Amino acid sequence: MGGKDLENRMTKQELKPRRPKTVTCVSVGILTAAALAGAPRVEAQDDAIDVVRVRGPIYMLVGGGGNVAASIGDDGVLLVDSGSADMAGAVLAAIRETQELQLMGRDPDPLRWGAEGRLSVLAYRDGYQPPKPVRYIINTSAAEDRVGGNAAIRASGVTFVGGNVAGAIADAGVGASIYAREEVLFRLVERGEVDLAYPTDTYYGSSYKISHHFNGEGVRMIHMPQATSDADTLVYFPRSDVIVTGDFFSQTTYPIIDLEHGGSIDGVIDALNYVLEIAIPEFRTEGGTMVVPGRGRLSDSADVGYYRDMVTIVRNNVQEMIDRGWSLEQVLAERPTKAYDGLYANESGDWTADDFVTAVYRSLEPAQ
């Protein structure tokens, strides 16, 4: 059969991908959740998550607690943080909806003449494979809205094809893998979290890389020591040129510093400076490398630079007051954050401007 005859048979309508009949056929990982005994039940919550396309396979899921970043593609799903426990169902529903929209938008490569057309013929013949489940979760810290969904989302996923799925590898582990600094594991054990929430893979050096490309690119985890805690990890997707920061950078709150577990104001500034060091702006510090903050809107180098300057100014103001011999009560009364409270004060939340100033003061005061 000639190339022209084959092209005539494959009408435009035939080349359109088929919409999945049910959500369960979109994500194989959901079918394996029952394989993990005692796994928390996940209930979907409609319209609870806003999904923002960042670049390439990287998306930002807003509304799951803190921001959740997701690499969604042919290899499956990799999440940076899992959101809060009560939003795990909404996060999974948002992932499934995104996968379904991806499936709806895919067409085979246009048919070509001669031998070069063979790949597109195979694409048409083999059809479309359903999207794969959550494979990996990376926790940027041990904060509740970073690890809260670990157990439920891990149970919904598959690191390898396991469980009762056709073609299962008999000894393959069931459930997504969870990567984090080893301190995250220590925190979760201290809190008595269920085993399924624990990281399955931890690192203790300055950085760690997943051993293979995922959805077409490498994934690098970089330790940010003594930032919001001693367990902070920055995640970098080099091909998409996207950085995910966790809680040391936010568009809606001051940095949440956990002094009890190794956090410090100077460590936060060092982490922000590191982001500015590796980020490459497109033009006049704007565009270029995209930054997914712990909370708030998608950002770039200019946003990180402004936030770094704000944190540095507050830090220097508090340091000057300490040098004058002021007490914490005097510093709080002076309100060293007042120029920025309109942007970052969250007086109705768990981390107020006074909480931030107190953490800065305790981080800088001389040892007694």
C-alpha positions in Angstrom: 0.0 0.0 0.0 1.4 3.4 -1.0 1.9 6.2 1.4 -0.8 8.3 -0.2 -3.4 5.5 0.2 -2.5 5.0 3.8 -2.8 8.8 4.4 -6.3 8.8 2.9 -7.4 6.0 5.2 -6.2 7.8 8.3 -8.7 10.7 8.3 -8.3 13.6 10.7 -11.1 12.2 12.9 -9.3 8.8 13.2 -6.1 10.5 14.3 -7.8 12.2 17.3 -7.0 10.5 20.6 -9.9 8.8 22.4 -11.2 10.3 25.7 -10.9 7.8 28.5 -14.3 6.5 29.6 -13.5 6.7 33.3 -10.9 8.3 35.5 -9.7 4.9 36.7 -8.4 4.0 33.2 -6.3 7.2 33.2 -4.2 6.5 36.2 -3.0 2.9 36.8 -1.6 3.9 40.2 -5.1 4.3 41.6 -5.8 0.6 40.9 -2.9 -0.4 43.2 -3.9 1.5 46.3 -5.7 -1.5 47.8 -2.4 -3.4 47.6 -1.1 -1.5 50.6 -2.8 -2.7 53.7 -3.9 0.1 56.1 -3.3 2.8 53.5 -5.4 5.9 54.3 -8.5 6.3 52.2 -8.3 9.1 49.7 -11.5 11.1 48.8 -11.5 13.4 45.8 -12.4 17.1 46.3 -13.7 18.8 43.2 -12.3 22.2 42.3 -10.0 22.4 45.3 -6.7 22.7 43.4 -5.6 25.2 40.8 -3.2 23.8 38.3 -0.6 26.2 36.7 1.5 25.0 33.8 5.1 26.2 34.5 7.2 24.8 31.6 7.6 21.5 29.9 6.2 18.7 32.1 6.3 20.8 35.2 3.1 22.1 36.9 2.3 24.0 40.1 -0.6 22.7 42.1 -2.0 25.5 44.3 -4.4 24.9 47.2 -3.1 21.7 48.7 -1.7 23.4 51.7 1.6 24.7 50.5 2.3 24.7 46.8 3.0 21.3 45.3 5.1 21.0 42.1 4.5 18.1 39.8 6.4 16.6 36.8 3.6 14.9 34.8 4.5 13.0 31.6 5.1 9.7 29.9 7.1 8.3 32.8 4.4 9.0 35.3 4.2 11.6 38.0 6.9 13.0 40.3 5.7 15.3 43.1 7.7 17.9 45.0 5.9 17.8 48.4 2.6 16.2 49.0 0.5 19.0 50.5 -1.5 18.7 53.7 -3.1 15.4 54.7 -6.7 16.5 54.2 -6.0 17.7 50.7 -4.4 14.5 49.4 -7.5 13.5 47.5 -7.7 16.9 45.8 -4.1 16.7 44.8 -4.6 13.3 43.2 -7.8 14.4 41.5 -5.9 17.4 40.0 -3.2 15.1 38.7 -5.7 12.8 37.1 -7.5 15.7 35.4 -4.2 17.1 34.1 -3.2 13.7 32.7 -6.6 13.4 31.0 -6.2 16.8 29.4 -2.7 15.8 28.3 -4.2 12.6 26.7 -6.9 14.6 24.9 -4.3 16.9 23.4 -1.9 14.4 21.9 -1.7 13.6 18.2 0.7 11.3 16.5 3.5 12.9 14.4 2.2 14.0 11.0 2.6 11.2 8.4 5.6 11.5 6.2 6.5 9.9 2.9 8.8 6.9 2.5 10.7 5.1 5.3 10.7 8.2 7.5 6.9 7.7 8.0 7.4 4.4 9.8 7.5 5.8 13.3 4.2 7.7 12.8 2.6 4.5 11.4 3.7 2.7 14.6 2.3 5.5 16.8 -1.0 5.2 15.1 -1.0 1.3 15.2 0.0 1.1 18.9 -2.5 3.8 20.0 -2.0 5.8 23.3 -0.9 4.3 26.5 -2.8 5.4 29.6 -0.8 7.8 31.9 1.3 6.2 34.5 0.9 6.7 38.3 2.8 8.7 40.9 6.3 7.3 40.9 8.2 9.6 43.3 7.6 12.2 46.0 10.3 14.6 47.1 9.8 16.3 50.4 11.5 19.8 50.7 11.2 19.7 54.6 9.3 17.9 57.4 6.6 20.7 57.7 3.1 19.4 57.9 2.0 20.8 54.6 5.0 19.3 52.9 4.6 15.8 54.1 1.0 15.5 55.1 -0.2 13.8 52.0 2.8 11.3 51.9 0.9 8.2 53.1 -2.2 8.6 51.0 -0.4 9.6 47.8 2.4 7.0 48.2 -0.3 4.4 48.5 -1.9 5.5 45.3 1.3 5.2 43.3 3.8 2.7 42.0 7.6 3.0 41.9 7.7 0.1 39.5 4.8 -1.8 37.9 3.7 -3.9 40.8 0.6 -5.1 42.7 -2.1 -6.6 40.6 -1.4 -4.8 37.4 -0.9 -7.0 34.3 2.8 -7.8 33.8 3.7 -7.1 37.4 7.2 -7.7 38.7 6.7 -10.2 41.5 9.2 -8.7 43.9 8.7 -5.0 43.0 7.8 -2.6 45.7 4.3 -1.2 45.6 3.8 2.4 46.3 5.6 5.6 45.2 9.1 6.2 46.5 9.6 9.2 48.8 12.9 11.1 48.8 14.1 13.5 51.4 17.0 14.6 53.6 17.5 12.1 56.4 16.5 14.7 59.0 13.0 14.5 57.5 12.8 10.9 58.5 14.0 11.7 62.0 11.3 14.3 62.4 8.5 12.0 61.2 9.7 9.2 63.5 9.7 11.7 66.4 6.1 12.7 65.6 5.0 9.1 65.4 3.7 9.4 61.8 2.4 6.2 60.1 5.1 4.2 58.3 3.7 4.9 54.9 4.6 8.6 55.4 8.3 8.0 56.0 10.8 8.6 53.2 11.8 5.4 51.5 15.1 7.0 50.3 17.1 9.6 52.2 20.3 11.4 51.4 22.9 13.0 53.8 25.3 14.8 51.5 25.1 18.3 50.0 23.0 17.0 47.0 21.4 14.0 45.5 20.2 13.1 42.0 17.6 10.6 40.8 19.6 8.0 39.0 17.8 8.4 35.6 15.9 11.0 33.6 12.3 11.3 34.5 9.9 12.7 31.9 12.9 13.7 29.8 15.1 15.4 32.3 17.3 15.1 35.4 16.1 15.8 38.9 18.5 17.2 41.4 17.9 17.7 45.2 20.2 20.2 46.9 20.5 20.6 50.7 19.9 24.1 52.1 21.5 23.8 55.5 20.1 25.8 58.4 17.4 27.5 56.3 13.9 27.0 57.7 15.4 23.9 59.4 18.3 21.5 59.0 16.1 19.4 56.6 15.5 21.8 53.7 15.9 20.6 50.2 15.7 22.7 47.0 14.7 20.7 43.9 16.0 21.7 40.5 14.7 20.6 37.1 17.5 21.6 34.7 15.9 21.0 31.4 12.7 22.8 32.2 14.8 25.4 34.1 12.5 25.3 37.2 13.4 25.6 40.8 11.2 24.5 43.7 12.1 26.1 47.0 9.9 24.9 49.8 9.2 27.2 52.7 12.3 29.4 52.7 10.7 31.5 49.8 7.1 32.5 49.8 4.9 35.1 48.1 2.4 35.3 51.0 4.3 34.8 54.3 7.6 35.6 56.0 10.0 32.6 56.1 8.9 30.0 58.6 12.0 29.3 60.7 12.1 26.3 63.0 14.9 27.2 65.5 14.4 24.0 67.5 15.4 22.0 64.4 18.3 23.9 63.1 16.7 26.8 61.2 18.3 30.3 61.1 17.8 33.6 59.5 21.3 33.6 58.0 20.6 30.1 56.5 17.4 31.4 54.9 19.4 34.3 53.3 22.1 31.8 52.1 19.4 29.7 50.5 17.8 32.7 48.7 21.2 33.7 47.5 21.8 30.2 46.1 18.6 30.4 44.1 19.8 33.7 42.6 23.2 32.2 41.9 21.8 29.3 39.8 18.8 31.1 38.2 19.3 32.7 34.9 16.9 35.6 34.0 15.7 36.1 30.5 15.9 39.9 30.5 16.7 42.4 33.3 16.3 39.8 36.1 12.8 38.8 34.8 11.6 35.6 33.1 14.1 32.8 32.5 14.4 30.4 35.3 11.0 29.9 36.9 10.7 29.5 40.7 7.9 27.6 42.5 7.6 29.2 46.0 6.4 27.5 49.1 3.2 29.6 48.9 1.8 32.1 46.5 2.2 32.8 42.8 4.7 31.5 40.3 7.9 33.6 40.5 11.2 34.5 38.8 14.6 35.9 39.8 13.2 39.4 40.4 10.7 38.0 42.9 13.4 36.0 44.7 15.7 39.1 44.8 13.0 41.3 46.3 12.2 38.7 48.9 16.0 38.2 49.7 16.3 42.0 50.1 13.3 42.1 52.4 14.6 39.3 54.6 18.1 40.9 54.7 16.7 44.3 55.7 14.7 42.9 58.5 17.6 40.8 59.7 20.0 43.8 59.7 17.4 46.0 61.6 17.0 43.4 64.3 20.7 42.9 64.5 21.2 46.6 65.1 18.6 46.6 67.9 20.4 43.6 69.5 23.7 45.5 69.3 22.0 48.4 71.2 21.0 46.0 73.9 17.3 45.9 73.2 15.2 43.1 74.6 12.9 41.0 72.4 9.9 42.9 73.8 11.4 46.2 72.7 12.2 44.9 69.3 8.7 43.6 68.8 7.3 47.0 69.9 9.4 48.7 67.2 7.8 46.4 64.5 10.9 46.0 62.3 8.7 44.3 59.6 6.1 47.1 59.3 7.2 48.2 55.8 6.4 44.7 54.5 3.5 43.5 56.7 1.0 44.4 54.0 2.6 41.7 51.7 3.8 39.0 54.1 2.0 39.4 57.5 -0.4 36.5 58.0 -2.0 37.5 61.3 -4.8 35.0 61.0 -2.4 32.1 60.4 0.0 30.1 62.4 3.0 32.2 61.5 2.6 35.9 62.2 5.0 38.9 61.7 5.8 38.7 65.5 6.6 35.0 65.1 9.1 35.8 62.4 10.7 38.7 64.3 11.0 36.5 67.3 12.7 33.8 65.3 15.1 36.3 63.8 15.9 37.7 67.2 16.5 34.3 68.8 18.6 33.3 65.7 20.9 36.4 66.1 21.1 36.9 69.9 24.4 36.1 71.4 24.7 32.7 73.2 24.0 33.1 76.9 
